[in-house]
Amino acid sequence: MSALKALAAQFLAWVLAGAGYLALGLPLTASLPLAVVQGILAASLGALLRAEPWWIPIHLIFSPALVLALRLDLPPGLYLAVLAGLTFVFWTTFRGEVPLFLSSRAVAEALLGLLPQHAGLRVIDLGAGSGGLLRRLARARPEARFTGIEHAPLPYFLARLNARGLVNLVIRRSDLWREPLHGTDVVFVFLSPRVMPRLWEKTRAEMRPGALLVSSSFPVPEAEPERVVEVADRRGTKLYCYRM
């Protein structure tokens, strides 16, 4: 749905920008001023369509960047390579409205302090990205078991590399919505505001009583967290902790 909104905003913006240029008697060519106007219109339409916040800057720069790239007369294969690379990295953004967010080292340290100390602890990261956070946790808690779920191909590959040499860390390429949470002690997520209500339903239905959900940056609407941990990183990250 998010990708469809983006395509609709881009298409309508080009129609409006082209119609405006023709009405003013200006030449309808692939010029940078026209691309800038289209970008502003696309960003405005994206906001009206209630697109996710990260789409707004993408709308702003997409057409101007495309025009500038065309002026450089780059090899056609380069565009295909860029498209393939973006698809491998942002696969979940296009399919599931969940962008790629990477957690800081400070978040890993704060999360480490939230983990229970009992033996056999099981922790899962839904949307593990490149796996850096889980690697830090797994090295600090060798007696615990950590699982990372990632669907985008390139982050999954990097996460597998990060998991090398750690027998207590497993990375799986899977859809986070299909991942069962029964028996998990702690679930960590860094997703997006749009999916938090659905995630809350899933965790309440599958996680055992007393288990902990930790959401980085995005709270669950209409649910009171047990505590909120403020992290001293560049983002000013907050960890919202919910007890099942």
C-alpha positions, 0 to 999 in steps of 0.5 A: 500500500505504501509503495502504491501511494508513492507511485500515485503521488509521483504520477499525479505530480507529473500530471499537475506539473506538466499541465501547469507548464503547458498552461504557462506556455513553457516548454515541456522538457525534462528540465531541472526546474520542472523536476523541482516543481514535480518533487514539491508537488509529489511530496505534498501529495504524499503528505495528503495521502498520509504516506510514511514520513520517509517518503516525503524526502524521497518524493522531493529529490527523486525527479531532480536526481533523475534529471541530473543523472540523465545529464551525466549520460551514465551507462544504462546498466548503472541505473539497473544496478542502483535499482537492484541494490535499493531493492535488496536493501529496502525490500521490506519497505516496499512489501511491508511498510517497514523501512530499514532502521539501524540501532546504535551501539548505545541502544544495544547497551541499554537493551542489554540492561533490560534483559532478564538474567535467568538461564535459557533466555530467548531473545528475538529481533523482528527486523534485525537489519544487518545484525549489529545489535544482536551480535553485541548482545550475543557476545555479552550474554553467551548463555542466552539464545538470540534470533534475528529475523530479516527479510531484505536480502542484503541486510540478511546477508550482512546479518549472517556475516555478523553472526559468524562464530557465535553459536548462540545467534541465529539469523533467519530470512523470513517474514516477521509476521509469520514468525511464531513468538511462543516461548520467547522471553524478549522481543525487540523491534525497530519498525514503524508507527504504521505497523505497531497496532498489528504488532501489538495484536501479534505479541499479545496473542503469542507471547507468554505472560511476563514476557517483554516487548521492547520497541525502539522509537515507536510506542504502541498506540493506546497501550501504556508501557511499563517503562520508557528508557531514554538512550543517550545516542544521536537520535535521542532514542526511546525504548518503550517496554511492554510487559505481557 
